[in-house]
Structures are given as C-alpha cells and as structure tokens.
Amino acid sequence: MPNMPDGEAAPMPSEGNEPCFCGSGRKMRLCHKSASPDSRAARIVRLYREVEQEIADYRASSPKQPPCREGCSSCCSDYFPVSQVEFELLLVYMERHWSKAEIEEAFDRAEENLLALKQENPPMYDSLTRPVDRKGELEAVRHHAGRNSFPCPLLDRENGRCRVYPARPFLCRTHGSSHTFYGGWRERLQPERICEHIDGGRAHRKITPNIADYWPRYEELADVRVGPQRRLLRQYPIFYWLVLYGRHGGGKTTAFGGRDNFDLPIGEHNARMAAHGSATN
C-alpha cells in the first residue's frame, strides 16, 4: 500500500459531481456510475487538474517560461515508466475518443517499439521484461534509459501531437514545464538534463513553477504495495503496458478486467492489494 504522507487529505467532491475522468465532460455520477469519487483514478485526475492550474497560473503571470506545450513532442521518445492507474486512465480516454482501428494500431506500434528496444538497448529490454524489485527498476532506468529511436505509440507522428493529451500521465504534464526544487545544497549540485530546448538547473527553475509539494501526493497514488511483503507494484513505459494488456488482457482493445482503480475507494483498494498472496510484476 502507498505510504501515507503526513498532513490533511485532499478535499473530497460530493457524490461524484466533478467532471468524469474519461473526458466526456459529464459528471462522474452520470457517466461512469460505478466509479467512486474516492478511487485512485478519481484522486489522481484531481491532482492532474491542480497541477495544470499551478502551471497555467505561472504561465499567466511570468514573462519567462519554457517552450513546453501541446504539439511539442521532443520528450515523447524518452524512456519513462508510469503507474498502472495512469495507464488505465489512458485506455478509458481512448475508448471514448478513438476508433477501433486507431486503438489496434497503437497496440501494433507498441509491439514494434518493444522489438526496437530489444535490438537497440538490450540492458533496458532485459530489465523491462524480467522480474525486478523497485530498486532494480530504478537502477536500470538510471543507467540504461534514454531517448528511444521511436516515439510513444499514442503520439500522432505526422503533427507531433499527443493523442491522449487531456489524459496524459503526471510526468508528461510536469516534465520541462515545472521543477521540484526543495532548496537543499545537494539538489543544487545535481546535474539536471531536461531536454535539448531547455537549460537545466538554476536556469530551468527561473522559468518554471515549483511543484515539489505535489510529488508526495502523486507517489501516494501511483505507488501500490502488493502482498504480505508489501512490494511495490511495478511501473512500465506506456508502450510496454500496451504490450502486456494486449497479450494478457483483452487483446488489442481498451477493455480490461478489474476496475478496482476506478470503482473502489482508495482505502479499500489498498487493503485488497495488500491482501494478495504474491507481488505482481
């Protein structure tokens, strides 16, 4: 189960009156009627909205800001993992807004991406496709991850636009357009590489809002601890989530079995995951 940070819980909307997480524009209680307003999915979408507002407020008041915007895809070929709930939110969005052919094409691209990774970056491929704990996962990302030769399978390659932009994961929202500087000397000395269009370190902090306070809340929602050993549920890049769900789930569709990330209050979901007999990788 996630480590619960100290402090007050985020305010809860009443009776599912907030906009539904699927992007329909309807109230949740009228759209996804079985979903809980206190679910992991609902909470993380709420966090998305808060971070978006923080970045928008900064952009409205600051003359200096990064070039990150919808249509810039410079970081969309980078290797980065996302949580299961964030990936399932992408599937829900695709189900509502994409055609069947477009969905199948994304799954096909994901398989091509995995094959390319195997050929171009064998150490990263090996770590991705075999069981490792979170420490091993982070070590592999730190030493072997970089920019892939292929973009995210959800990117429109012709115009460079993200085709799930309203539902994009937390990292996609914050990378480049924000920073998480806590002010310690160790962080000031850390080398920082954002992208080829943005200087790192102090220069980057001058043109972006600080969202350090949002990270503990994100980790609380993204990190799921499974089984009696309380192992963290593994995170994967979007293309590999597509591979896994295509091979072991409903096939090349947005259908997926358990909807606990959506239908259960987060406390109940945490307890259910902790009761599992073994970790899922």
Residue, then its C-alpha position, 0 to 999 in steps of 0.5 A: m500500500p502507498n505510504m501515507p504522507d503526513g498532513e490533511a487529505a485532499p478535499m473530497p467532491s460530493e457524490g461524484n459531481e466533478p467532471c468524469f475522468c474519461g473526458s466526456g465532460r459529464k459528471m462522474r455520477l452520470c457517466h461512469k456510475s460505478a466509479s467512486p469519487d474516492s478511487r485512485a483514478a478519481r484522486i489522481v485526475r484531481l491532482y492532474r487538474e491542480v497541477e495544470q492550474e499551478i502551471a497555467d497560473y505561472r504561465a499567466s503571470s511570468p514573462k519567462q517560461p519554457p517552450c513546453r506545450e501541446g504539439c511539442s513532442s521532443c520528450c515523447s521518445d524518452y524512456f519513462p515508466v508510469s503507474q498502472v492507474e495512469f495507464e488505465l486512465l489512458l485506455v478509458y480516454m481512448e475508448r471514448h475518443w478513438s476508433k477501433a482501428e486507431i486503438e489496434e494500431a497503437f497496440d501494433r506500434a507498441e509491439e514494434n517499439l518493444l522489438a526496437l528496444k530489444q535490438e537497440n538497448p538490450p540492458m533496458y529490454d532485459s530489465l523491462t521484461r524480467p522480474v525486478d524489485r523497485k530498486g532494480e527498476l530504478e537502477a536500470v532506468r538510471h543507467h540504461a534509459g534514454r531517448n528511444s529511436f521511436p516515439c510513444p505509440l499514442l503520439d500522432r507522428e505526422n503533427g507531433r501531437c499527443r493523442v491522449y493529451p487531456a489524459r496524459p500521465f503526471l510526468c508528461r504534464t510536469h516534465g520541462s514545464s515545472h521543477t521540484f526544487y526543495g532548496g537543499w545544497r545537494e539538489r543544487l549540485q545535481p546535474e539536471r538534463i531536461c531536454e535539448h530546448i531547455d537549460g537545466g538547473r538554476a536556469h530551468r527553475k527561473i522559468t518554471p513553477n515549483i511543484a515539489d509539494y505535489w510529488p508526495r501526493y502523486e507517489e501516494l497514488a501511483d505507488v501500490r504495495v502488493g502482498p504480505q511483503r508489501r512490494l511495490l507494484r511495478q511501473y512500465p513505459i506506456f508502450y510496454w503496458l500496451v504490450l502486456y494488456g494486449r497479450h494478457g488482457g483483452g487483446k488489442t482493445t481498451a477493455f480490461g478486467g478489474r476496475d478496482n482503480f476506478d470503482l473502489p475507494i482508495g482505502e479499500h483498494n489498498a487493503r485488497m492489494a495488500a491482501h494478495g498472496s504474491a507481488t505482481n510484476 
